[in-house]
Amino acid sequence: MNMKLGLIKEGKIPPDTRVALSPKQCVNLLENFEEVDLVVEPSSNRCYADEEYRDCNIPMSSNLQDCDVLFGIKEVPVNDLIPDKTYCFFSHTKKKQSYNQKLMMALIAKRIRLIDYEALTYDNGKRIIGFGFYAGVVGAHNALLTYGKKFNLFDLKPAHACKDMLQMTAQYHHIKFPPVKIVVTGGGRVTKGVVHVMNAMGIREVDPQDFLSEEYDEAVYTVLDNEHLYRNKFTETYNRDEFHEHPKRYECLFQPFLGADILINGIYWDKDIPRLFETADINKPEFKLKVIADITCDENGSVPINLGASTIADPVYGISKVSGLKVEPFVNDEGIIDIMAVDNLPNELPRDASESFGHHLTELVIPELLKDYSAILERATICENGQLGKYFQYLEDYAFPNEKHRV
């Protein structure tokens, strides 16, 4: 029996133009998986036009009722959810995000099986699929763009105004970045994207200790992953498993790096993990950060002066050190820190990002869907048949807020 897959149009506002599979990937999928059928829902704002799918003879339909699995990117509006289907998208519910509680409750009520891309992991906990690399690329580009604009040094086109990543980075050949210190946090795909941009700009990487102790006549960056950033308060050591199981035992070691010029933040964070710094720290003499690109983008999270997500059209806001409130950005003023906090950065390079995502989806996820049982999918199934998945029982009060005593 064939499995029918559907590519849904994005319904979240502001719209996201990414898609799970490009037209050519749809063709390859149908050629390589005889047991798979596929239909694409028409969309007026997708990075690949409907005509590009039709030119590849991919079926198009607004009726997805007969699909078994529906692939999106961002959260699906509650009214668009089809009951009793399997959906795959980034739901942003696993941290009990308050703004998506109604979505979580609707998924339960409509008996939908939700496979969250963010929760697709190998046995060792490593993420299988995501847009992290392009989030890092665009986040780093925005950091450089913001610094240049803030100090009237140079102008860069934003990523979304470029045809693709190659056109975006081609701008760097005409720019000599000033001798500043850039600190990058993280160690995964996001960081790889940031490093790609640093290398394209010709900015040199240095060791964290040298970064703190040496002065340079060129721009340099250093990368701080969890081992550099966190330490057990009692043993003064770092253990990955312990850190993720008991983050409250750990303290953050970021304070010495507050003297950098630019922070590009790509570290994973949740409420029990220490922040990189506290809001009160921005008025300390040692706080020199002028631009913060918060790729992680948790409001009041690892960067506590993230006062909420910005947009691709208006990506940067200033934070006044005096009031702690938003002010106009791009002002050469020591009392203002510029914050870049776009929460859908890969959408600035949607075709590049979609192509990469679709490759991993085809190679690593769709084969799992065709199995009778997949541990990978079980770990990523947030809910199914009106109940929470095996690994998401901790969402009980979030998914069922009106049921105090559930069996």
WOKAMO-V741077 format. One line per field, one symbol per residue. ss: DSSP state (@ for helix, = for strand, . for the rest). phi: phi as a letter, one per 40 degrees, with the letter a starting at -180 (. if undefined). burial: # if it has 16 or more other C-alpha atoms within 10 Angstrom, else .. Layout:
# WOKAMO-V741077
ss=???
phi=???
burial=???
This chain:
# WOKAMO-V741077
ss=..=====...............@@@@@@@@@@...=====.........@@@@@@....=........===......@@@.....====........@@@@@@@@@@@@...====@@@.=.....=....@@@@@@@@@@@@@@@@@@@........@@@...@@@@@@@@@@......=====...@@@@@@@@@@@@@..==..@@@@@@......=====.@@@@===.......@@@@@@.@@@===..@@@@@..====...........=.@@@@@.......====........=......=.....=====.....==........=====.=..@@@@@@@@@@@@@@@@@@@@@@@@@.....@@@@@@====..==.@@@@@@@@@@........
phi=.cbbbbccccbcbccbccacacdcccccccccbccbbabbcdacbccbcdccccccgcdbacbbccccbbbbbcdcddccccdgbcbbaccfbcbfcccbcccdccccccfccbbcdcccbcccgcccaibddcccdcccdcccdcccccbfcabbccdccbcacccccccccbbbcccbbbbbbhabcdcccccdcdcccgcccbcdccdccbbbcacbbbbbcdcccbaccbcfbbbdccdccbcccbbcbcdccccccbbbcbccabcccdccabdcccbcdccbdbbbbccdfbdfbcbcccchccbdcbcbbcbccccgbcbccgbcaccbbcbbbccbddccbccdcccccccccccbbddcccccabcccccbccaafgbccdcbcccdcccbccbcbbc
burial=..#########....########.###.#......########..###.#..#....#.#...#..##########.#..##############.#...##.###################.....########################...#.#.###...##..##..#....#..###################..###.#.....#.......########..####.....#....#...#.######..#############...#####....#....############..###.######.#..#######..#.#..###....###########################..#..#.......##############.....#..###.......
